[in-house]
Amino acid sequence: MENNLDLGQHFMKDEEILEKVVNSSEIKNDEIVLEVGSGEGDLSKKILEKNPRELICVEIDSRFKIYDDRISFIQGNILEEIEDITFDNFVANIPYHISEPLLIKLILRRTKKINMVCGKKFADALFGDSIIGLITRFSYDIVLVETISPEKFIPPPKVNSALVTLRYKKESDIFLTFYEHQKQKVKNYILTISEGKKTKNEVKLLSETIADLLDKNLYTLNLEEYKQLYNFINNNLL
């Protein structure tokens, strides 16, 4: 049988932290809330106290199922299920090993409110010098609400955690398309996102300043190369 460490599960049991997660989530009663990794339902109960229009809980561990008429429960992998779920507000103590792929899926959907407990190292990356940090900060206001020590969880993780909130601030955002077009070459990506803004000849002329990047696929770019592309787009296409 799988145990909670197999799935990267560390359950929040501290009442003060649970309250902070829910309060910082700014849940409105007309919102559909999505919670991931609901486990034994400690956070779910706190969310329901805010009277959202609906609470959807996704849990991959078959040992856990919440029986509550106010909850729409899905047994499955959130990375596979999320495309078919409609929601307004994301609230979760997420398994740390899926932090980046899950956040990418959330920002590609332009999720308006993201409230997550994640590993402190990942939170630092969002505020620091990383590709996902640069892209996320361009589109979201990010707040580190609190650093959480391991003893606030059962079982305690080996690292500090962080409660982070993200609020979407861009209705039209070029940089989020980076993830949507990762298999494209840089030169084709630039043409795609400049359509309606620049002619092909203008783009070709401007692109001479980043000639060393043009034949590379987006997903192969390192941080310095991404910064070069980021600055090119910011200075020429926005």
C-alpha positions, 0 to 999 in steps of 0.5 A: 500500500502507498504511504503518505511519503510515496505521494509527497503528502504532508498534511497540515494539521495546525489550526493557525496555518489552516486559517491563514491559508483560507483567509489569504485565499479571499474566497467569495461566495460566488466562486468555485474553489478547487482544492488539490490533495484534500487528504483527510479534509482539514483544509476542506472544512475551513474552505467550506466555512467561507461558503463558496458556491462550490468546492471541488476536491481532487485527491490522488490517494485512494485511501482518502475520500471526503463524504460531504454533500457540499463537495464535488470529489474527484479521485485522480491526478490533478495534472490530468484532471485540471483541463476538465475542471472549471473553477475561479479560485485555487487553494491547496497544500500541493505535493511539492514534487508537482509544484512547477508543472501544476503552476504552469497549468494554472497560469496557462489558464490565467487562473485569477486567484492561486493560493498554495502552500509549496516548498520554500525553495520553489517559492524563492524561485518565483521571486528570484532569477528563474524562468518561471519566476520571470514569467509568473511575475510579469502576469501575477502579483505574488505575495509570500504570506508566511514561511512555515516550519516542518513541525506544522505538518504530519509527517513533517517534511525535511524542508521549510514550506511557504504560503504564497498567493498569486493574483492575475494582473494581465488580461493580455499576456505574451509571456505566458505563451512561452509554455504554450509554444515550447516546441517552436523555434524562437524565430517561429515563436517571435513571428507567432506573437508579433502577428498583428503588431509587426510585419514579417520583414520588421520582425526579421530585421529586429531579430538580428539582435538575437540571431544566436537564439533564432534556431533554438527550440524554446524548451532548450533555452537556459536562463540567460538565453531566456532573459535575452529573449524576454528583453527582446520581446519586452523592448520590441513587441510590447 
